Amino acid sequence: MDGCKSLKLPLVDAEIAYIADFFSNDEADRIYTALLDELSWHQGDVHVFGKWYKTPRLQAWHGDNSLVYRYSGKALTTEPWTKTLIEVRSRLEAAGFAPNAVLANQYRDGSDKMGWHSDDEPELGEQPVILSLSFGAVRDFDLRHKKTKTTHRISLEHGSLLVMKGSTQKFWQHQLPQRKREKSPRINLTFRTIIT
């Protein structure tokens, strides 16, 4: 990926690579600020054990026209691409990827989180490619094997890219745990390809 150092995580049943410097610090600062202003941020709802709750983060769903993504009991229809999202997607395309949508999460501080899950919805296909970009505060990212319960933790840095592909979503779950001492915000962009 053009001058970036890629680290392959040594996990069975997974294809995961981490690129700490996918965007330079200056690029990441600029992108972070633009995303705060450009995206259609809202606090969504999540369906857990038969009840609806407000998500512990802000979200935005952007992509190609009329794509629908079913996530945690809700159907999301895309908002149009913004100037900055087009720029970021172009960088991913130059690296050989072809996403058609992005789920953005804004973690306002360390109290905001994402629970254990796999990105294994039917519209992502059998072996989805999830491209996770981080901007802002460094946060821990946990992985857990569904059968063996083996865990792995990595810190996702400002401007980094985590690529999860192959059988990763079939065998592994992931989460972004709470870190209440963290007071700074973070934006995560998870680009993916919705199969229509």
Stockholm file with secondary structure:
# STOCKHOLM 1.0

chainA/1-196         MDGCKSLKLPLVDAEIAYIADFFSNDEADRIYTALLDELSWHQGDVHVFGKWYKTPRLQAWHGDNSLVYRYSGKALTTEPWTKTLIEVRSRLEAAGFAPNAVLANQYRDGSDKMGWHSDDEPELGEQPVILSLSFGAVRDFDLRHKKTKTTHRISLEHGSLLVMKGSTQKFWQHQLPQRKREKSPRINLTFRTIIT
#=GR chainA/1-196 SS CTTCCEEECCCTTCEEEEETTSSCHHHHHHHHHHHHHHSCCBCCEEEETTEEEECSSEEEEEESTTCEEEETTEEEECBCCCHHHHHHHHHHHHTTCCCCEEEEEEECSTTCCEEEECCCCGGGCSSCCEEEEEEESCEEEEEEETTTCCEEEEEECTTEEEEEETTHHHHEEEEECCCTTCCSCEEEEEEECCCC
#=GC SS_cons         CTTCCEEECCCTTCEEEEETTSSCHHHHHHHHHHHHHHSCCBCCEEEETTEEEECSSEEEEEESTTCEEEETTEEEECBCCCHHHHHHHHHHHHTTCCCCEEEEEEECSTTCCEEEECCCCGGGCSSCCEEEEEEESCEEEEEEETTTCCEEEEEECTTEEEEEETTHHHHEEEEECCCTTCCSCEEEEEEECCCC
//
